[in-house]
Amino acid sequence: MASGGGNNRNGTHRSSLKGTTTTSTASTDKPLSVNSNPSKPAFKNKSSPLTGASSGLRKSSPGSLGGGAAKDDAGGCTHTCVLMILLMLCWLGPPLCFYSVPGRVRVAVRLRPRNAEESVADADFADCVELQPELKRLKLRKNNWDTDTYEFDEVLTEFASQKRVYEVVAKPVVEGVLDGYNGTIMAYGQTGTGKTYTLGRLGEEDTANRGIMVRAMEDILAEVSPEIDSVLVSYLQLYMESLQDLLDPTNDNISIVEEPKSGDVSLPGATLVEIRDQQSFLELLRLGEAHRHAANTKLNTESSRSHALLMVHVKRTVKGREPAHSSDSGNSTSMARSLRPPLVRKGKLVVVDLAGSERIDKSGSDGHTREEAKSINLSLSALGKCINALAENSAHVPVRDSKLTRLLRDSFGGTARTSLVITVGPSPRHRGETASTIMFGQRAMKVENMLKLKEEFDYKSLARRLDIQLDKLIMEHERKQKAFEVEIERITAEAQNRISEAERNYADAVEKERLKYQKDYMESIKKLEEKWMMNQQNQGNERKEQMVHIAEEVAEAKKLLSKETSLRKAAEEEVDNLKSQLAQLKMSEASANSEILKLRKMVEDEVCQKEKLEGEISMLQSQLLHLSFEADEVLGLQKILSLLEAEDADVRLHAVKVVANLAAEETNQQKIVEAGGLKSLLMLLGSSEDETIHRVAAGAIANLAMNEKNQELIMSQGGISLLSTTASHAKDPQTLRMVAGAIANLCGNDKLQTKLRGEGGIKALLEIVKCGHPDVLAQVARGIANFAKCESRASTQGSKTGRSLLIEDGALPWIVQNANSDASPIRRHIELALCHLAQHEVNAKDMISEGALWELVRISQDCPREDIRTLAHRTLASSPDFIAGLKRLRIDY
């Protein structure tokens, strides 16, 4: 799958193991063993560039005026440091290169025990698989007399502990990662067969249930040294062919970068978290699981809808070991010997929790869930094609068909030690999916990887040491530079003082001269006035001529002033004109932008309309394809429904089981209703006294109640009353679970709220909780959450006023009591119901009096689901009654 893996398969690395000549000049050591933990791996030398230590070089800060001497000192220190680096690199020699050795993908199979549903539905049938762990064999039953036998590296029964699974599947891979190899641990299988339980179980309630992720990190942290080693973790999910960061949900489109030469895959946009202790790793896993996509399907109540990848990067320093070429030479300096870089090994562990493969007709996926299932199946199909090509030594491996295969290119056919655990279930109903999973594992066992040890000098550590030496030299230079600048400032201040004194002296002299000339001027004026008075009469005519001349000069000045005023007005008008033109241009630009946005919107609407029409065309084609089969199916269905009224109890029991199995398929539900099957099932609830028939019939009604039209039919035919009566007489928790599930589905219909409550649906749920079984309580909690959600929507739309019907029927105390239940399905539905009830102010006082305020505060702070936590916080902050209650109870929120 990886380019490196392709080279391995073409024999490049294998030929090097047989002693062929390589580009290196160093001697060849003994090749590594696949199953051993090598302490002295083989390696060869390559030429060493200066990049390993050049990152530590810096430029000294520029000097000020007159700083030539300081610059020369710094330059000499820098030259000395560079010379020391070059001498060190020449003494160290080139970095290390290592041989690769072959290693097959190891595959283990794990069987999941029967769950509660399979124990009931498959009670009359034997398991489809038989394990022989001592022979490492698995037998798959074709029928009652024929089986197929397969061999695996490990066969784990349903009684195998989590510790046993870790030791045989994951521990050799983890030990290889600590020794400098890449490793991959992956789980593959049908949805609901225990992949996430095997890999990602945290074991908070019981430490014996810890999964492979937790146990692997425990072993890694026990072997690394926090002072000199590092452990970095990233947690990702591949959802709908989009690579998303589970530790940073805003980072939802991470790119995959491939090195053009080595073919290694890197994720530069992924969050990397350094792990120091096990508790921080567990918190990281909880954060990632809270952001992972999951959905409720018929096969799994919490089905993973994405592929999860946990990547652990381990960097370890090799203690007490010298490289083969590190012997001291006669030309080595003592300084170079003191700056010898450590030898480090880098390994990467990838734990892959694949989303389960599923058939849409069995899982009941619809809408967006159906699209998720298609994306999951496409990526798994691409992975299967790559493994087929590698197992058959095909010249072309379709790695680029999916992002999943690009991410796992090093795991299959690459340089990683890979361990695969395939999970299967015992149910004969899923024999096809089990056989497909087994064949996937058989093909994977044929894939050969080339394990490659990654060991190199830690030039970064060497660069840090040289940085310290260079920093000392730079600090000395800066100290001298500072002293020089202080001296320059002193000389500048002295010169400024002298200039100021000279300016003051000059100003005093000028002032004395001005006073002298002013005195002379006043004396001259006085003499002229006296002379003018004496010659006034003789100069009359001359005075008139002077007055005329002065008048002419004034008139000329007025003309010039008028001309300047007109020019200024013209300039102001020109400025106003330019401003108006600029405003018009801005308006035109805004209009053009608006028109462009409209055109884009029209194009997008056309594209959406085209996609919608294509979808409708495909839907009509599929409907046309199935029309030919419906006529034959109706006749068989009528015959089965007629057996529901048979006098023989065994016949009725088998008939109702067949109808229940048909009702589990969405495509059959409408046909059953049209043929009168719903009416017959309701009649069985009222007429039969056999609890087994009640359980199976209630389960079939629950499946039919998932459709909105069927819900109205059930209500109109008295279904709530019949279900309530059945619940009051039932003793088997499974019967109560089926009845509660049917009522819960009816609670999700907005139109039936009042009628459902009037016919005793809410009270029936509250009576069922007396059973105390967790599965029954989970269905009751789901029904209450659906009812509260519909009420909240109706109140928001204005179609309902007044208190909640749940509060009026006395459901609030039970809701508050179970809001912090240990069972996560119950707690999740109850928390959602509380948030919807708190949305409306009319319910606030009742909720405060029943103690729901404390639970809302807890939900807003501790709920693992971010949407519920945000809803609770917004409700508390916007309700005046809740704010007053918080202050009255002195709750700091």
URQUIHU-V127455 format. One line per field, one symbol per residue. psi: psi as a letter, one per 30 degrees, with the letter a starting at -180 (. if undefined). Layout:
psi=???
This chain:
psi=eleeeeeeffgeeeeffgglkaflfllklkllkegljkfilkllklkjlgfeffffklklkklakggeeeeeeeeeeeeeeeeeeeeeeeeeallkklllklklkkkkkkkklkaeeeeeegegllkflkkieffhlkkjkeaffklkkkklekjklfgkleeeeeefeeeeeeeeefgglkkkkkkkllkgggeeeeegkfheejffgkaeeeeeeeeeffflkfeflkjkkkjlkjjhgkjkjffiffigiklkkkkfefgkkliffkkkkkkfleeeeeeeeeeeeffkklljlffkfikkglkkjjkjjkjkkjkhkklfggkklffkleeeefhkklklkkkkkjjjjkkkklkefefgklbeeeeeeeeeeeeeeeeeeeeeeeeghkfkjiegflfeeeegffejgbgljkkkkkkllfkffheeeeeeeeeeeeeeffkkljkkkjklkifeeeeeeeeeeeeeeeeeeeeeeeeeeeeeeeeeeeeeeeeeeeeeeeeeeeeeeeeeeeeeeeeeeeeeeeeeeegeefgeeeeeeeeeeeeeeeeeeeeeeeeeeeeeeeeeeeeeeeeeeeeeeeeeeeeeeeeeeeeeeeeeeeeeeeeeeeeeeeeeeeeeefeffeeeeeeeeeeeefffglfkeeeeeeeeeeeeeeffkeffeeeeeeggeeeeeeeeefekgjfeeeeeeeeeeeefffkeeeeeeeefgheeeeeeeeeffkfkeeeeeeeeeeeeeffgkefgeeeeeeggeeeeefeeffefkeeeeeeeeeeeeeeeeeeeeeeefgfklalkfeeeggfeeeeeegfhkfjeeeeeeeeeeeeeeffkfffeeeeefggfeeeeeeefefkfkeeeeeeeeeeeffkeeeeeeeeeghjj.
